[in-house]
Amino acid sequence: MLPLIHVDSYDVLKIADEVNKICSYFLDPINIPYFQFKRTYKNRPATILANNPVFFKEFIKDGFIEPELQIPLNTHQSYFCFWDETLPKDQLSYLQRTLGVYHGLTILSRRKDFYDCTSFAMSAPHPSPIAYYLFVIKDLQSFSDLFPAKAKHLIKATTKLTLELPDDATEANDNPFFLPQRSDRFYLSKDHKNYVTTYEALCAQLTQQGKTYKEVGSILSMGSGTVKTHLTRLKARTGLSLQEISLQLLHAYPTRRSIRQPKSIEQKYTKITKEA
């Protein structure tokens, strides 16, 4: 169970108006009128912002904006999902019939101590919603990265309003949406030397998106020098350039283990791996 969100203490009209001022310049030209931002912390309540008052309660009610991902998250810092593909039909029907919300998309952005779900939705049926979202996805991702900085004062203010925690709030630490605290090895082949660690993969993914070492380090809570070291080791071990490293390969071989925990796999390679 995730931390409780106390929406009743929000001045939703005022907050929605302020969120709309931040978002309208971006949302209006692309004809996507509905916006919601939700940040979920470890061992702390979540905070939620939206540009329409009704979305504060109704979107939370049945967890509409929590993505239901079907892929391993270890090596992905961000991910997006289409509501039409992931939400049950009864929830989609409720959103359309009751709220007039169609074809939502949620972008998940992960950190070690929190994760953000930034959601966009349309106000009418679209003949090719997925194609349209793919056309503007880079702009949506850029805005989802930019919004927390623009709304920093709102995030801080609303977080102060969410004080109570449920008894089982510690279960939030097991939420897979948080970035892992420890790095795992993902084997690219049966060769025990041909592997990628969680944070090497994350550094590669973010670098391929055009982010600088400093920006990657800020996202992953590490120095820019550490980011460079991860990428240097990755390229030296695999013999591949960053452009050649597809993160999809990391799911082809399910064998993985924490590199900081006792080795239960590949025991006979322990000495060789240390020497390498």
N, C-alpha and C positions, 0 to 999 in steps of 0.2 A: 504493500500500500504506500502511495506517495504522500508527502506532507500535505496537510490540508491547505486550502486556499480560501481565505476569508473575504469573499467578494463583497459581503454586506457592508464592510467598513470602508469600501471605496466610494469616492465621489465620482461615480462612473461617467456622469455627464461631462464634468470638467476634464477628466482624464481622456475620455474619448475625443473631446474637442482638441486637446493638446496633441494627442497622437495623430489626429487627422491633419493638423497643421504641418506635422513633420512628414507625413506620408503623401499628402495630396499631390504635390508637385511630381511625384514619381508614379502614383497609381492612376491618376486621371488620364494621362496620355495613352496608357496601355489598356485602359478600360477594364481594370480589375479593382472594383470599389471596396472589397472587404479585406481587412487586414487584422491579424492577431499575432501577438508576440507573447510567448510564455517561457520563462526561465525557471528551471527546477534545480534547486541546490541540494547538496548532500547535507543531511542532518539539519536542514533548515526549510522553512516553508517556501513554496514557489511564489512567483509574482507573475501577474498577467496584465497585458495592455492590449487595447483594441480600439479601432476607430469607429465603433458603433456600440452604444451602451448595451444592447441586447446580447452581444457576443460574450460579455464577461461571464454571465451565468449560463446561458444556453449552450455555449460551446464547451464549457467545463463539465456540464451535467453528466454526460456519459463518456467522457474522455475522447471527444471527437478529434482533437488535434494531437493525440499521442500516436505516432506512426506505428504500424504493425509491420516490422521489417522481417523479411524472410531470408536475409543474408547475414553471415557473420559480421560483426561490427568491429572486431579487433583492429583491423588495418584501415578503417575508414574514419576520417575526422568529420566528414559531412556526408549527408545523404538526402535525397528528396524522394517523396512518394506522392502519388496521385490518389486522392480520396476515392475516385471512381473505381480504382483498382484494389484498394486496400480496406475500405470500410464496408461493413455489412449493408445489404440493400435496405434494411429497415431504417438504419441511421441516415443513409443518403436520402431516402424518401422523406424522413422527418425534416432534414435540413432544407430540402427543396420546398416541401409543402408548408411548413410552419415559418421558416425564416427567409425563404426565397434565396437560398444560397446554393450555388451550383459549381461543380467541377473544382473543388478545392485542391490545393497543393500545399504540402508542408515540407519545409527545409529544416533538417536536423543538423545542428552544429554542436560538436562535443568538446568539453573541456574536462579536466581532472576533477574539478569541484562543482561543476554545474553543466547543464546542457540547455540549449535554446531550441525551441520549436517556433519557427516563423511561418505563418500560414497566410495564404492568399486565396481568394475565391471570387467567382463571378456572380452576377445578379440575374443571369438569364441563361438558358441552354445555349451551348455553342456546338456547331456541327462537327468540329474537330478540336476538342479542348486540349488533348495531349500534344497534338502537333503545334498548337498555338503556344502552349507553355514551353515546349522545347525551343521554340523560336526566340522566346524572351528569357530563357532560364538563366543565362549568364547575368543579365541585368537583375533578375530576382535574387540571385545569389549575392551579387555585389551589394544590393540594397539590404539584404538580410545581415550582411557583415557590417554595414554602415549604421543601421538603425540603433543598435545598442549604444553606440557612441553619441548619437544625436539625442537619444532618449535617456541618457545616463541619469539625469535628475529625476525622471519619472520612475525609473527602475529602483533607484535608491529610496524614493518616497513611498512607493507601494510595498516594497519589501518590509519596511518598518511597520506596515499595517497588518502583516501576517505573522502573528506571534506564537500561536498555539501549535503544538505538534501532537500527533497521535502517539499512543503508547508504543506502537510498533514502527516508529519512524526510522529506526536503525535499518530497516529492510531496504531503505532507499539506497544504502551503500551497495546493494547487490544489483542495482539497476544497470543493465548492460549499456545504457546510453552514455554513462560516464566513461571518459577515457580510462583505460586500465592503468593501475599504479605500477604494474610490473610488465616487462617486455616478454613476449613469447617468441619462439622461433617457428616460422612457417617454411616448411621444406618445399622447394621447387622441383625436386627430383629425389630419387632414392639415394643420391650422393649426400652423405651427411654434412659435407662442407657447403652444399648449395642451398642455403637458406636465407631468409630475410627476417629480421626481427620486427616486432610491432612498430617500434618507433622509427626504425629505418624506413619502413613502408609509409608511415604517416609523413615523415619528412619528404619522401619522394613524391607522395601524392600532392602535398601542399606546394612544393617547389614546381611541379608540373602545372599547377594552376597559376603560376606567375608570381607567387609570393616570394619576398626576399627572405634571406636567412633570419633577419631580425623579426620579421612578421611571423615566420614559422615558429621561431623560438617563443614569441609572445603567446601564440596559440597553445603550444605544447608545454609551456612552463619550463623552458630551458634556454640557455644562452645561445647566441648565434654561432659561437665556436663549436658547441656541442652538435648543433644541426649539421654544420660542415663536416664534422667527424663522422657522424652517422652516414652521411651520403658518400664520403670517401671510402669508408669501410664497405659499404654496400656495393659500390662499383668495383672495388678491388676484389671482393670475394666472388661476385657473380660474373664479372667480366662484361657486364652490360652497361650501356648508357642509361640515363634516367628515362630517355624517350623509349628505350626498348623494354623497360620494366613495366609490364602490365600488372596492375594490382589484381586482375582477375586470376592470374596464375597462382596467387596465394591461397585460393580456395580449391585448387585442383588436388592438393595433397593435405589431408586433414591432420596429419601428424604435427603436433605442436607441443611445446613444453615451456614452462617459465624458465628463463635463464638465471633466475635468482633463487630458485627452489631446488630441493634435492632431485637429482636426475633419475627418473623412473623409466626413461626411454633412451635407447642407444647407449646403454651403460658401457659397452666395450669401447665406445669412442670418446669417453671422457678425457683421457689423457691426451689423445690426439687433438681434440678440440681445444684444450687449454694451450697446447704447444703452438697450435695454429694461430 
